[in-house]
Amino acid sequence: MDVLVVGGGIAGLALARALRRRDVPVTVAERSDDDTGGLAINLPGNAIAAFAALGLTDGLHKIGRPTGRREYRSSRDRLLFQVDEDAFWGPEARPRCVRRSDLLALLADGLDATVRRSLPVTSVRPVAGGADVEFGDDTGERFGFVAGADGVRSVVRATAIGAPATQASLLSAASWRFMAPNPGVDCWTVWSGPGGAFLLIPVDDHQVYGYASATGGGQVSADASWLRTSFRDYPATVRRAVDSVTDLYHSPIEEVRTPSWSAGRCVLVGDAAHATAPVWAQGAALAVEDGLVLARPGHPALEESGELSHG
């Protein structure tokens, strides 16, 4: 029986690629039919190393923009300190900012797996020899192993693992992610102060990917005016970015903390297991690392199920 990967995002596609490299049959179930991804994502050095382990170094170098330096600045634009990324990670693991849609396309390119789109998984129940899975079209199927790569609000975590739901992050009440024309930054740059943190990263020669997390400014709102209020006293570079924001995405910051990541032949990977606040910039890195670890020879979760015994 196939391994079912629930979720066709970064975690799910990375795990599917890692399993297919060992000739394990994989089915990916993705509830959405939209694979464009939206916005962008920062890949730190350990993420770059993880993509290299998937054999995707050449493809990764063709998308996004490398980050050679990090700058940490005050809300008055004073440079507090900076980090040389090559010295920190090594030149072979230089961080990169890429559009999420390009990253998903890279992970899906040449993937020899069955991908079922627009088919949500509604429940997963561990049984002897595998797991019974119910889909949104009222059909059911048994799989030999199920991996929940279905994000913060994971159906697999809720129905198969019985783990706790999400909890609010202690870092701040909410976050904003967005794209904007580059207001004049040439590296990863963050400004921190009483209003919160504001991060800009060039994704190409013309646009930046932005992240903002604030603790002031009144009632939390998805409206861009909240950003203007929170960061009105920050440098002109920040204010220019706020005034030209496109594709603004607002969400509460939620974390996932659960004592168990598995039940029988069901396991959680990526944000479904350990979602952390975006400020750590480790979501994609941990997701790909999860897939590599789970698929490696000798991993007990899959070896004991018999799914990888032929690998």
Residue pairs with C-beta under 8 A, 6 or more apart in sequence:
1 130
1 142
1 143
1 144
1 145
1 307
2 25
2 26
2 27
2 114
2 143
2 144
3 19
3 24
3 25
3 26
3 27
3 143
3 144
3 145
3 146
3 147
3 302
3 307
4 26
4 27
4 28
4 29
4 131
4 133
4 143
4 145
4 146
4 147
5 12
5 15
5 16
5 19
5 26
5 27
5 28
5 29
5 146
5 147
5 149
6 12
6 29
6 121
6 124
6 133
6 146
6 147
6 148
6 149
6 150
6 154
6 155
6 156
7 28
7 29
7 30
7 148
7 149
7 150
7 151
7 154
7 270
7 272
8 28
8 29
8 30
8 32
8 35
8 108
8 115
8 117
9 30
9 104
9 149
9 151
9 270
9 287
10 41
10 103
10 104
10 107
10 270
10 283
10 284
10 287
10 288
11 149
11 151
11 269
11 270
11 271
11 272
11 287
11 288
11 290
11 291
12 28
12 30
12 147
12 149
12 150
12 269
12 270
13 28
13 104
13 107
13 108
13 111
14 50
14 54
14 107
14 287
14 288
14 290
14 291
14 292
15 147
15 149
15 269
15 290
15 291
15 294
15 295
16 26
16 28
16 111
16 113
16 291
17 54
17 107
17 111
17 291
18 54
18 291
18 292
18 294
18 295
18 296
19 26
19 113
19 291
19 295
20 26
20 111
20 112
20 113
21 54
21 55
21 295
22 295
22 297
22 308
22 311
23 310
23 311
24 295
24 302
24 307
24 308
24 311
25 113
26 113
26 114
27 113
27 114
27 115
27 116
27 143
28 113
28 114
28 115
28 116
29 116
29 119
29 120
29 121
29 135
30 115
30 116
30 117
30 118
30 119
31 118
31 119
31 120
31 121
31 136
31 150
32 117
32 118
33 117
33 118
35 101
35 104
35 105
35 108
35 117
36 101
37 99
37 100
37 101
37 102
37 103
37 104
38 100
38 101
38 247
38 249
39 99
39 100
39 177
39 178
39 179
39 209
39 247
39 249
40 64
40 97
40 98
40 99
40 100
40 179
40 201
40 203
40 209
41 97
41 98
41 99
41 100
41 103
41 209
41 283
41 284
42 67
42 95
42 96
42 97
42 188
42 201
42 209
42 281
43 51
43 60
43 64
43 95
43 96
43 97
43 98
43 103
43 284
43 285
44 89
44 95
44 281
44 282
44 285
45 85
45 88
45 89
45 90
45 93
45 94
45 95
46 89
46 93
46 282
46 285
46 289
47 95
47 282
47 284
47 285
47 288
48 60
48 89
48 92
48 93
48 94
48 95
48 96
49 92
49 93
50 285
50 288
50 289
50 292
51 57
51 60
51 288
52 60
52 92
52 93
53 292
54 288
54 291
54 292
56 106
56 107
59 106
59 109
60 96
60 98
60 106
63 98
63 99
63 102
63 103
63 106
64 96
64 97
64 98
64 99
64 102
64 103
64 203
64 204
65 96
65 97
65 98
65 202
65 203
65 204
65 205
66 94
66 95
66 96
67 85
67 94
67 95
67 96
67 97
67 187
67 188
67 201
67 202
68 84
68 85
68 86
68 94
68 187
69 82
69 83
69 84
69 85
69 187
69 188
70 82
70 83
70 85
70 187
70 188
70 189
70 190
71 79
71 82
71 187
71 188
71 189
71 190
72 79
72 80
72 81
72 82
72 83
72 190
72 192
73 79
73 80
73 189
73 190
73 191
73 192
73 235
74 80
74 191
74 192
74 193
75 191
75 192
75 193
75 194
75 195
75 233
75 234
75 235
76 193
76 235
77 191
77 235
77 237
85 94
85 95
86 94
89 95
95 188
97 188
97 201
97 202
97 203
97 209
98 203
99 203
103 284
108 115
119 135
119 136
119 137
120 135
120 136
120 155
121 133
121 134
121 135
121 136
121 150
121 155
121 156
122 134
122 135
122 136
122 155
123 133
123 134
123 155
123 159
124 131
124 132
124 133
124 134
124 146
124 148
124 155
124 156
124 159
124 160
124 266
125 131
125 132
125 133
125 159
125 160
126 160
126 263
126 264
126 265
126 266
127 142
127 264
129 142
129 144
129 265
130 142
130 143
130 144
130 145
130 146
130 265
130 305
131 142
131 143
131 145
131 146
131 160
131 264
131 265
131 266
132 140
132 141
132 142
133 140
133 141
133 142
133 143
133 146
134 140
135 141
144 265
144 305
144 306
144 307
145 265
145 266
145 267
145 301
145 302
145 305
145 307
146 156
146 160
146 265
146 266
146 267
147 156
147 266
147 267
147 268
147 269
147 294
148 154
148 155
148 156
148 157
148 160
148 161
148 266
148 267
148 268
148 269
148 272
148 273
149 268
149 269
149 270
149 272
149 287
150 156
150 157
150 272
151 270
151 271
151 272
151 275
152 166
152 254
152 256
152 271
152 272
152 275
153 166
154 256
154 268
154 271
154 272
156 266
156 268
156 272
157 163
157 256
157 258
157 268
157 272
157 273
158 165
160 263
160 264
160 266
161 258
161 260
161 261
161 262
161 263
161 266
161 268
162 263
163 258
163 259
163 260
163 268
164 257
164 258
166 254
166 255
166 256
166 275
167 254
167 255
167 256
167 257
168 252
168 253
168 254
168 255
169 253
169 254
169 255
169 276
169 277
171 213
171 253
171 277
171 279
172 196
172 213
172 214
172 215
172 253
172 277
173 215
173 220
173 252
173 253
174 213
174 214
174 220
174 250
174 251
174 252
174 253
175 211
175 212
175 213
175 250
175 251
175 252
175 253
175 277
175 278
175 279
176 210
176 211
176 212
176 213
176 226
176 227
176 248
176 249
176 250
177 209
177 210
177 211
177 248
177 249
177 278
178 209
178 210
178 212
178 245
178 246
178 247
178 248
178 249
179 203
179 207
179 208
179 209
179 210
179 245
179 246
179 247
180 200
180 207
180 208
180 210
180 241
180 242
180 244
180 245
180 246
181 206
181 207
181 208
181 244
182 200
182 202
182 205
182 206
182 207
182 208
183 200
183 208
183 237
183 238
183 240
183 241
183 244
184 237
184 240
185 200
185 201
185 202
185 208
185 237
186 202
187 202
188 199
188 200
188 201
189 199
189 200
189 201
189 237
190 197
190 198
190 199
190 200
191 197
191 198
191 199
191 234
191 235
191 238
192 198
193 233
193 234
194 216
195 214
195 215
195 216
195 217
195 230
195 231
195 232
195 233
195 234
196 212
196 213
196 214
196 215
196 216
196 230
196 231
197 211
197 212
197 213
197 214
197 279
198 210
198 211
198 212
198 231
198 234
198 238
198 241
199 210
199 211
199 212
200 208
200 209
200 210
200 237
200 238
200 241
201 208
201 209
201 210
202 208
203 209
208 241
210 241
210 245
211 278
211 279
212 227
212 230
212 231
213 253
213 277
213 278
213 279
214 226
214 227
214 230
214 231
216 230
217 226
217 229
217 230
218 226
218 229
220 226
220 252
221 250
222 248
222 250
224 242
224 245
224 248
227 242
227 245
228 239
228 242
228 243
231 238
231 239
231 242
232 239
253 277
253 278
254 275
255 275
255 276
255 277
256 271
256 272
256 273
256 274
256 275
257 274
258 268
258 273
261 267
261 268
261 273
261 274
262 268
262 301
265 305
267 294
267 301
269 287
269 290
269 291
269 294
270 283
270 286
270 287
270 290
271 283
271 287
273 290
274 286
275 283
276 282
276 283
293 299
294 301
294 302
295 302
295 308
297 308
297 311
299 308
302 308
303 309
